[in-house]
Amino acid sequence: MLKVLIFASIFSIVFDMILASPDHRKHAWIEGAAIMIAVMLVAGVGSFVDWKKEVQFVKSRAKSEEKNVCSVLRKGNVEIVHHNYLHVGDIINVEYGMAVPVDGIVMQATQLSVDEAAMTGESDEMKKEILKVCLNRLADKQGETGKDGGNAMTKTHELPSPLLLSGTNIAGGEGKFMCLMVGDDSCLGQIIAKLIVTPEVTPLQQKLEEIATDIGKGGTYIALLIVHVLLFRYFLEGLSSRNTDLFGGESPCAPETKNGEVVKNAQG
């Protein structure tokens, strides 16, 4: 809309200066300039408001992004890395209250427990241990109840798990785990990918868009045609009545003067 107004103001200034009489040419630019100034004020105020909103958004986002970092052991060095830049094979330190950013396997655990309600719906906290400890606990449980496990094996929370799932929270303890899945391949990434719904354009919307495009093009063509017709009419009427001089001289129909007095026609 602002582009249209700017074009209209320039168009008004140019044609008002061209078509105005010499006496009014000094003031012919005022109307177009007023439109231009109004457009610049509106654009300036709107741009300033948008800039302030963008600054506030960047600040709030920066504060939220401060929490999305973790301590990572990579190539023998401990680094603070954002969740979006974690790589497979990174050793990530976990502690109480931390949100697990990626899928991985536990390498070290000290009374580590995880709240997996967001993923499994289970309200009970799940204990986490390294793979060797988990296999030993499973072997002991099978030795007590038999190879089939019996009813006791139905209580999965009695056995620890070596896997950490993205989207879960550390409910207690601390430890380290190796990153195995990141991005869309992680559990949280797969859930987010399924939640993304691509809006489908219906045949009615397509038809309405085509009609709106045709109306816009038709309006533009008609406006250009009207401008050309009016200009042609102006010059045609001016030339036919000899009131328009294309070379910038005096009007042919202007009365002759001598010493400030109008010379009367001899026939009059």
Rosetta blueprint (number, residue, H / E / L):
1 M L
2 L H
3 K H
4 V H
5 L H
6 I H
7 F H
8 A H
9 S H
10 I H
11 F H
12 S H
13 I H
14 V H
15 F H
16 D H
17 M H
18 I H
19 L H
20 A L
21 S L
22 P L
23 D L
24 H L
25 R L
26 K L
27 H L
28 A L
29 W L
30 I H
31 E H
32 G H
33 A H
34 A H
35 I H
36 M H
37 I H
38 A H
39 V H
40 M H
41 L H
42 V H
43 A H
44 G H
45 V H
46 G H
47 S H
48 F H
49 V H
50 D H
51 W H
52 K H
53 K H
54 E H
55 V H
56 Q H
57 F H
58 V H
59 K H
60 S H
61 R H
62 A H
63 K H
64 S H
65 E H
66 E L
67 K L
68 N L
69 V E
70 C E
71 S E
72 V E
73 L E
74 R E
75 K L
76 G L
77 N E
78 V E
79 E E
80 I E
81 V E
82 H E
83 H H
84 N H
85 Y H
86 L L
87 H L
88 V L
89 G L
90 D L
91 I E
92 I E
93 N E
94 V E
95 E L
96 Y L
97 G L
98 M L
99 A E
100 V L
101 P L
102 V L
103 D E
104 G E
105 I E
106 V E
107 M E
108 Q E
109 A E
110 T E
111 Q E
112 L E
113 S E
114 V E
115 D E
116 E L
117 A H
118 A H
119 M H
120 T H
121 G L
122 E L
123 S L
124 D L
125 E L
126 M E
127 K E
128 K E
129 E L
130 I L
131 L H
132 K H
133 V H
134 C H
135 L H
136 N H
137 R H
138 L H
139 A H
140 D H
141 K H
142 Q H
143 G H
144 E H
145 T H
146 G L
147 K L
148 D L
149 G L
150 G L
151 N H
152 A H
153 M H
154 T H
155 K L
156 T H
157 H H
158 E H
159 L L
160 P L
161 S E
162 P L
163 L E
164 L E
165 L L
166 S L
167 G L
168 T L
169 N E
170 I E
171 A E
172 G E
173 G E
174 E E
175 G E
176 K E
177 F E
178 M E
179 C E
180 L E
181 M E
182 V L
183 G H
184 D H
185 D H
186 S L
187 C H
188 L H
189 G H
190 Q H
191 I H
192 I H
193 A H
194 K H
195 L H
196 I L
197 V L
198 T L
199 P L
200 E L
201 V L
202 T L
203 P H
204 L H
205 Q H
206 Q H
207 K H
208 L H
209 E H
210 E H
211 I H
212 A H
213 T H
214 D H
215 I H
216 G H
217 K H
218 G H
219 G H
220 T H
221 Y H
222 I H
223 A H
224 L H
225 L H
226 I H
227 V H
228 H H
229 V H
230 L H
231 L H
232 F H
233 R H
234 Y H
235 F H
236 L H
237 E H
238 G H
239 L H
240 S H
241 S L
242 R L
243 N L
244 T L
245 D L
246 L L
247 F L
248 G L
249 G L
250 E L
251 S L
252 P L
253 C L
254 A L
255 P L
256 E L
257 T E
258 K E
259 N L
260 G L
261 E E
262 V E
263 V L
264 K L
265 N L
266 A L
267 Q L
268 G L
